[in-house]
Amino acid sequence: MTKRAVLLVVHTGRRAAVSTARQLAERIAGAGCAVRVLGDEAAALKCEGVIPVEAGPSAAADAELVVAFGGDGTLLRAAEFARPAGAALLGVNIGHVGFLAEADRSDLETTAERILDRAYDVEERLTLEVTVLRDKAVVGQDWALNDVTVEKVARERMLDLVVEVDGRPLSRWTGDGVVCATPTGSTAYAFSAGGPVVWPSVQALLLVPISAHALFARPLVVSPESLIAVELQPTPAGALAFCDGRRTTSLAAHDRVEITRGRLPVRLVRLHADPFTDRLVGKFALPVRGWRGRPDDDPVDD
């Protein structure tokens, strides 16, 4: 029987993340599970029995779980290892909002038991794939769980973009750029740019202009099977394509950025059966006092 394996990805700049990861590593390793850590994070953990691995696409190969300790940024980094391996991804929140995190460090023992007992559900999240074309040649390819953004480099300049959906021109926007997001990313940058919150069960792509100077500059929700393209017009402003705010590709005038639904999803672990509405209310501290609901619902206390 193959020994079970878990990869830990840790924000080593946070003491709470390091200590929480060390506790979980000791607990599940003591139960016979192989615990991998990224090579450059092993020294910070100071935990015996863990297996250092190189940070690359094969780091989570044959692992059943990748566990991220930090905020949503750490979870997005961990997704880079989980997605190619098909491993499930669990976030342990050490940050503030931690919208993607499912576990909390205050309940670590229960989390460890759920991991060891495989007592969790897995939810597939839609991803994006991006291709950058220059003179019809591919000069960049990447993917994202939250969003792909095309943004200006210089603060004092604006970008000039033509946006296309399914092979037809949609509009020309002059502004700071554009966000193409998944439902998962609808609560991240797209939300800050004025986009709608989309329930994760909805299969769709979001298109949100950033500070556009145009009469028609509303957020759009399009089919998950659509091809979105952003073409850069000649402008003094430099531009970058960001994937999840982590990986960048430099863009030049007349470059074409094509965004489609990703071939591989990210498999997020769910420990709780709470509906997304409750998660939204809890994470954003939304005011719901006064709600009574249907007669058979429990009212919210005044």
Summary of the structure (lengths in Angstrom):
residues: 302
radius of gyration: 21.0
end to end distance: 54.8
largest distance: 63.0
contacts: 982
relative contact order: 0.14
helix: 22%
strand: 36%
